[in-house]
């Protein structure tokens, strides 16, 4: 009778069964590393494995299960809900502590994640959640506080080459072929640090080879089979945050070349132009501010324009604004001022407003000296009269420190002329 069982993918066929067989993640599983130690001591905490696709999160969870010899449950948050989780918890009450691996835990909403709390808290299950998303954003705080977070890294070139060698030498199907890795740089580039993707590509390249002689894997063959260069950019995922971070830091660092490059990355990845323009608006105030007030005006006009026009033409408007902001003089004085002011408010609370600054809409308030002795600045020469505006406890405190640029130096001179030595301008 013909065997109707489908052949498993290469990545599944050679999945490591022991900790020592796992390639990469040395910072976690090498001798003496954090995960290696807890596995050795057989005292595993509930944990979140956070890392990009194809770096070994599922493999690591399975190996932990084997090392502990515990009942192992594998669930994917894409396919199951709270009912399946509660069944695992009920099983744990009957058979004792179990290990639950919940893949893509970020797919569970906050309420669904709450269903895990009690069992994790009392130790009836050891939870291993896997996610490609930043758990700070995607896992609720109550659950996160009960779990240890381990960050898995993207596999580097050396790791990927080890994976290729391992697959060619150990897989029961690939060992039937004579495979020669003549060139691997394009293959590694397409894998983008994803071990599972690399192995899938390797299998595809071998299976598509037209001749029965040795399989020659080189850049020409990879290019022919894969055709199209792959862009990895999940606008809802970690790559999104990394690229926008690099984009903002490039503008802040006055490098228009890098900034335009990351702009192109975001456009290629499908970011909405309004999202990009909104970040430029924030940057114009946070990183340029009063050193060049026109920056905020241009960023605001950019936002309005891309909202009206959309892609593809709005890429030109975004590029113009990005280059202008990159080449602008920078100052974060306004940003620092509001941060320090908020910190003072948090420390000191609601300090009493000086009586002469209070509103006095009723006769009772006037009798209590609300508004008394307030000096109307416009009634004095130069539209200024020295008086105290801060609460008594913090009078004389300076929050705004002008930046070292022409415009803010001018503001500092203005303040020094008005306030003399009071604020130290």
C-alpha positions as CSV (number, residue, x, y, z in Angstrom):
1,X,0.0,0.0,0.0
2,X,1.3,3.4,-0.9
3,X,2.6,5.6,1.9
4,X,0.2,8.6,1.9
5,X,2.0,10.5,4.7
6,X,3.3,13.8,3.4
7,X,7.1,14.4,3.7
8,X,7.9,16.9,6.4
9,X,9.8,20.1,5.4
10,X,13.5,20.0,5.7
11,X,13.5,22.4,8.7
12,X,11.2,19.9,10.6
13,X,13.2,16.8,9.5
14,X,16.4,18.1,11.0
15,X,15.0,20.0,14.0
16,X,17.5,19.6,16.9
17,X,16.5,17.2,19.7
18,X,19.2,18.2,22.1
19,X,20.5,21.6,23.4
20,X,23.9,20.9,22.1
21,X,22.6,20.5,18.5
22,X,21.0,24.0,18.4
23,X,22.9,26.4,16.2
24,X,23.1,30.0,17.3
25,X,21.8,31.7,20.5
26,X,25.1,31.1,22.3
27,X,24.3,33.9,24.7
28,X,21.4,31.8,26.1
29,X,22.4,28.2,25.7
30,X,26.2,28.0,25.8
31,X,27.7,26.4,28.9
32,X,27.0,28.6,31.8
33,X,24.6,30.9,29.9
34,X,21.2,31.7,31.5
35,X,18.9,29.2,29.8
36,X,21.6,26.5,29.9
37,X,21.8,26.9,33.7
38,X,18.1,26.7,34.4
39,X,17.7,23.7,32.1
40,X,20.6,22.0,33.8
41,X,19.1,22.7,37.2
42,X,15.7,21.6,36.0
43,X,14.1,24.7,37.5
44,X,12.4,26.3,34.5
45,X,10.5,29.6,35.0
46,X,7.7,30.6,32.8
47,X,9.2,32.6,30.0
48,X,8.7,34.6,26.8
49,X,11.0,33.8,23.9
50,X,11.3,36.9,21.8
51,X,13.0,37.0,18.5
52,X,12.6,37.2,14.7
53,X,11.2,34.3,12.6
54,X,13.3,31.2,12.2
55,X,15.8,31.6,15.0
56,X,14.9,28.6,17.1
57,X,12.1,29.6,19.5
58,X,10.0,26.5,18.8
59,X,13.0,24.3,18.8
60,X,14.2,25.6,22.1
61,X,10.8,25.1,23.7
62,X,10.7,21.5,22.4
63,X,14.2,20.8,23.7
64,X,13.3,22.2,27.1
65,X,10.2,19.9,27.2
66,X,12.4,16.9,26.4
67,X,15.1,17.8,28.9
68,X,12.5,18.1,31.7
69,X,10.5,15.1,30.7
70,X,7.2,16.9,31.3
71,X,3.9,16.7,29.6
72,X,4.3,19.1,26.7
73,X,1.4,21.0,25.0
74,X,2.0,22.9,21.8
75,X,-0.6,25.5,20.9
76,X,-0.6,28.3,18.3
77,X,-2.4,31.5,19.3
78,X,-3.4,31.8,15.6
79,X,-5.4,28.6,15.7
80,X,-6.8,28.3,19.3
81,X,-8.5,30.4,21.9
82,X,-9.2,30.5,25.6
83,X,-11.1,27.2,25.6
84,X,-8.0,25.2,24.5
85,X,-5.9,27.0,27.1
86,X,-8.3,26.2,29.9
87,X,-8.3,22.5,28.8
88,X,-4.5,22.4,29.3
89,X,-5.0,24.1,32.7
90,X,-7.6,21.4,33.6
91,X,-5.3,18.7,32.5
92,X,-2.6,20.1,34.8
93,X,-4.9,19.9,37.8
94,X,-5.3,16.2,37.1
95,X,-1.8,15.1,36.1
96,X,0.4,17.7,37.7
97,X,2.6,20.4,36.4
98,X,2.7,20.7,32.5
99,X,4.7,22.7,30.0
100,X,2.6,24.8,27.7
101,X,4.2,26.3,24.6
102,X,2.1,29.0,23.1
103,X,3.4,30.1,19.8
104,X,2.7,33.7,18.6
105,X,1.4,34.6,22.0
106,X,1.1,38.2,20.8
107,X,-2.0,37.1,18.7
108,X,-3.9,36.6,22.0
109,X,-5.5,39.8,23.1
110,X,-5.2,41.1,26.7
111,X,-8.3,39.3,28.0
112,X,-7.2,36.0,26.4
113,X,-3.8,36.3,28.0
114,X,-5.5,36.9,31.4
115,X,-6.7,33.3,31.2
116,X,-3.1,32.1,31.8
117,X,-2.4,34.2,34.8
118,X,-3.8,32.0,37.6
119,X,-2.1,28.9,36.3
120,X,1.3,30.6,35.8
121,X,1.0,32.2,39.2
122,X,0.3,29.0,41.1
123,X,2.9,27.0,39.0
124,X,0.5,24.4,37.6
125,X,1.8,25.2,34.2
126,X,5.1,26.4,33.0
127,X,4.4,28.8,30.1
128,X,6.7,29.3,27.2
129,X,5.3,32.0,25.0
130,X,7.0,32.7,21.6
131,X,6.7,36.0,19.8
132,X,8.3,38.0,17.1
133,X,6.8,41.2,18.6
134,X,8.2,43.3,21.4
135,X,6.6,41.7,24.5
136,X,6.6,45.2,26.2
137,X,3.9,46.1,23.7
138,X,2.1,42.8,23.1
139,X,2.1,40.9,26.4
140,X,0.0,42.4,29.2
141,X,2.0,43.6,32.2
142,X,0.5,41.2,34.7
143,X,1.6,38.2,32.6
144,X,4.9,39.7,31.6
145,X,5.8,40.3,35.3
146,X,5.4,36.6,35.9
147,X,7.7,35.5,33.1
148,X,11.3,35.8,32.3
149,X,12.0,37.3,28.9
150,X,14.7,35.8,26.8
151,X,15.7,37.6,23.6
152,X,16.8,35.4,20.6
153,X,19.1,36.9,18.0
154,X,18.9,36.8,14.2
155,X,21.2,34.0,12.9
156,X,24.5,35.4,11.5
157,X,26.3,34.2,8.4
158,X,28.4,31.6,10.3
159,X,25.3,30.1,11.9
160,X,23.5,29.9,8.5
161,X,26.5,28.1,6.9
162,X,26.5,25.6,9.8
163,X,22.8,25.0,9.2
164,X,23.5,24.3,5.5
165,X,26.3,21.9,6.3
166,X,24.1,20.2,9.0
167,X,21.2,19.7,6.6
168,X,23.4,18.4,3.7
169,X,25.3,15.9,5.9
170,X,22.4,14.7,8.1
171,X,19.1,14.9,6.3
172,X,17.9,11.5,5.0
173,X,16.7,12.9,1.8
174,X,19.5,15.4,1.0
175,X,22.2,12.8,1.7
176,X,20.9,11.0,-1.4
177,X,22.3,14.0,-3.5
178,X,25.8,15.2,-4.1
179,X,25.4,18.9,-3.2
180,X,28.2,21.4,-3.8
181,X,27.9,24.9,-2.2
182,X,29.9,26.9,-4.7
183,X,28.5,30.3,-3.8
184,X,26.2,31.0,-0.8
185,X,26.1,34.8,-0.5
186,X,22.8,35.3,-2.4
187,X,21.2,32.3,-0.7
188,X,22.1,33.8,2.7
189,X,20.9,37.2,1.6
190,X,17.5,35.8,0.7
191,X,17.2,34.0,4.1
192,X,17.7,37.2,6.0
193,X,18.8,35.5,9.2
194,X,15.8,33.1,9.2
195,X,17.1,29.5,9.6
196,X,13.8,27.9,8.6
197,X,13.6,30.0,5.5
198,X,17.2,29.1,4.6
199,X,16.4,25.4,4.9
200,X,13.2,25.7,2.8
201,X,15.2,27.6,0.1
202,X,17.9,24.9,0.2
203,X,15.4,22.1,-0.3
204,X,13.7,24.0,-3.1
205,X,17.1,24.6,-4.9
206,X,18.0,20.9,-4.6
207,X,14.6,19.6,-5.7
208,X,14.5,21.9,-8.7
209,X,17.9,20.8,-10.0
210,X,17.3,19.5,-13.5
211,X,20.1,16.9,-13.7
212,X,21.0,13.8,-11.9
213,X,24.6,14.8,-11.4
214,X,25.9,16.8,-8.5
215,X,23.8,19.8,-7.5
216,X,25.7,23.0,-7.9
217,X,24.4,25.8,-5.7
218,X,25.7,29.2,-6.8
219,X,24.3,32.7,-7.2
220,X,23.2,32.1,-10.7
221,X,21.0,29.1,-9.7
222,X,19.7,30.8,-6.6
223,X,18.7,33.9,-8.7
224,X,17.1,31.8,-11.4
225,X,14.9,29.8,-8.9
226,X,14.0,32.6,-6.5
227,X,13.6,35.3,-9.2
228,X,12.6,38.2,-7.0
229,X,14.6,39.9,-4.2
230,X,12.6,39.6,-1.0
231,X,11.9,42.7,1.1
232,X,11.4,41.9,4.8
233,X,9.4,44.7,6.4
234,X,6.4,44.0,8.6
235,X,4.8,47.4,9.1
236,X,3.1,46.0,12.3
237,X,6.2,44.2,13.6
238,X,9.6,44.7,15.1
239,X,11.2,45.6,11.7
240,X,8.8,48.6,11.6
241,X,10.1,49.9,14.9
242,X,13.8,49.3,13.9
243,X,13.5,51.2,10.6
244,X,11.6,54.1,11.9
245,X,14.1,54.4,14.7
246,X,17.0,54.4,12.3
247,X,15.1,57.0,10.2
248,X,14.5,59.4,13.0
249,X,18.1,59.0,14.3
250,X,19.5,59.7,10.9
251,X,17.6,63.0,10.6
252,X,18.6,63.9,14.1
253,X,22.2,63.2,13.2
254,X,21.9,65.5,10.1
255,X,22.5,62.7,7.6
256,X,20.1,63.2,4.7
257,X,21.5,60.3,2.8
258,X,20.8,57.7,5.5
259,X,17.4,59.4,6.2
260,X,16.3,59.1,2.6
261,X,17.4,55.5,2.4
262,X,15.3,54.6,5.4
263,X,12.4,56.6,3.9
264,X,12.7,54.4,0.8
265,X,12.7,51.3,3.0
266,X,9.5,52.4,4.7
267,X,7.8,53.2,1.3
268,X,8.9,49.8,0.0
269,X,7.4,48.2,3.1
270,X,4.0,49.8,2.6
271,X,4.1,52.4,5.4
272,X,1.3,55.0,5.1
273,X,2.6,58.4,4.1
274,X,0.6,60.0,7.0
275,X,2.5,57.8,9.5
276,X,5.9,59.0,8.2
277,X,4.8,62.6,8.0
278,X,3.5,62.5,11.6
279,X,6.9,61.3,12.8
280,X,8.5,64.2,10.9
281,X,6.1,66.6,12.7
282,X,7.2,65.3,16.1
283,X,10.9,65.5,15.1
284,X,10.6,69.0,13.9
285,X,9.7,70.2,17.4
286,X,11.6,67.7,19.4
287,X,15.0,67.8,17.6
288,X,14.9,71.2,15.9
289,X,12.5,73.4,17.8
290,X,13.2,77.1,18.1
291,X,16.6,76.7,16.5
292,X,14.7,76.8,13.3
293,X,10.9,77.4,13.8
294,X,10.3,77.0,10.0
295,X,11.0,73.3,10.4
296,X,7.7,72.8,12.2
297,X,5.9,74.8,9.6
298,X,7.4,72.8,6.7
299,X,6.7,69.5,8.5
300,X,3.1,70.5,9.1
301,X,2.7,71.5,5.4
302,X,4.3,68.2,4.5
303,X,1.7,66.3,6.6
304,X,-1.2,68.2,5.0
305,X,0.2,67.7,1.5
306,X,0.7,63.9,1.7
307,X,-2.7,63.5,3.2
308,X,-4.2,65.2,0.1
309,X,-2.0,63.5,-2.4
310,X,-1.0,60.0,-1.3
311,X,1.5,57.7,-2.9
312,X,3.3,57.5,-5.2
313,X,3.8,61.3,-5.6
314,X,3.9,62.1,-1.9
315,X,7.3,60.3,-1.8
316,X,8.7,63.5,-3.4
317,X,7.2,65.7,-0.7
318,X,8.4,63.4,2.1
319,X,11.9,63.4,0.6
320,X,11.9,67.2,0.4
321,X,10.9,67.5,4.1
322,X,13.3,64.8,5.2
323,X,16.2,66.5,3.5
324,X,15.2,69.9,4.9
325,X,15.0,68.6,8.5
326,X,18.2,66.6,8.1
327,X,20.1,69.7,7.0
328,X,18.5,72.0,9.6
329,X,20.3,73.3,12.7
330,X,19.2,71.2,15.7
331,X,18.1,71.9,19.2
332,X,16.2,69.7,21.8
333,X,15.9,72.6,24.3
334,X,12.1,72.6,24.1
335,X,12.0,68.9,24.6
336,X,14.3,69.0,27.6
337,X,12.4,71.9,29.1
338,X,9.0,70.2,29.2
339,X,10.6,66.9,30.4
340,X,12.2,68.7,33.4
341,X,9.0,70.7,34.1
342,X,7.0,67.5,34.1
343,X,9.5,65.8,36.4
344,X,9.2,68.8,38.8
345,X,5.4,68.6,38.8
346,X,5.6,64.8,39.5
347,X,7.9,65.5,42.5
348,X,6.2,68.6,43.9
349,X,2.6,68.0,43.1
350,X,0.1,70.8,42.9
351,X,2.0,73.7,44.5
352,X,-0.1,76.7,45.4
353,X,-0.4,79.3,42.6
354,X,0.9,82.7,43.7
355,X,-2.0,84.9,44.8
356,X,-1.3,87.7,42.4
357,X,-1.6,85.3,39.4
358,X,-4.9,83.8,40.4
359,X,-8.2,84.5,38.7
360,X,-10.6,86.6,40.7
361,X,-14.1,86.3,39.1
362,X,-16.0,86.8,42.4
363,X,-15.9,89.4,45.2
364,X,-15.0,86.8,47.7
365,X,-11.9,85.9,45.7
366,X,-10.9,89.5,45.5
367,X,-11.3,89.8,49.3
368,X,-8.9,86.9,49.6
369,X,-6.4,88.9,47.5
370,X,-6.7,86.8,44.4
371,X,-5.1,88.8,41.6
372,X,-3.9,91.5,44.0
373,X,-0.6,93.2,43.0
374,X,-0.5,91.5,39.6
375,X,1.4,93.8,37.2
376,X,0.1,93.9,33.6
377,X,3.3,93.6,31.5
378,X,2.0,95.7,28.6
379,X,1.5,98.7,30.9
380,X,5.3,98.9,31.4
381,X,8.2,100.0,29.2
382,X,9.3,97.3,26.9
383,X,6.2,95.2,27.8
384,X,8.0,93.8,30.8
385,X,8.0,94.2,34.6
386,X,9.8,91.8,36.9
387,X,7.5,89.8,39.1
388,X,7.3,86.2,40.3
389,X,5.4,83.7,38.2
390,X,6.5,80.3,39.7
391,X,5.1,78.9,43.0
392,X,7.1,79.9,46.1
393,X,8.7,76.5,46.6
394,X,10.3,76.5,43.2
395,X,10.8,80.1,42.4
396,X,13.9,80.8,40.3
397,X,14.0,77.3,38.9
398,X,15.1,77.2,35.3
399,X,13.6,74.7,32.9
400,X,14.5,76.2,29.5
401,X,18.2,76.2,28.6
402,X,18.8,77.9,25.1
403,X,20.7,75.8,22.7
404,X,24.0,76.7,21.1
405,X,22.6,78.1,17.9
406,X,22.0,81.7,16.6
407,X,18.2,81.8,17.2
408,X,18.3,80.4,20.7
409,X,21.3,82.4,21.6
410,X,19.2,85.4,20.7
411,X,16.4,84.1,23.0
412,X,18.9,83.7,25.8
413,X,20.1,87.2,25.3
414,X,16.5,88.5,25.5
415,X,15.9,86.6,28.7
416,X,19.2,87.8,30.3
417,X,18.3,91.4,29.5
418,X,14.9,91.0,31.1
419,X,15.6,88.8,34.1
420,X,19.2,89.9,34.7
421,X,20.8,87.3,37.1
422,X,17.5,85.6,38.2
423,X,17.6,82.5,36.0
424,X,21.3,82.5,35.1
425,X,20.9,83.2,31.4
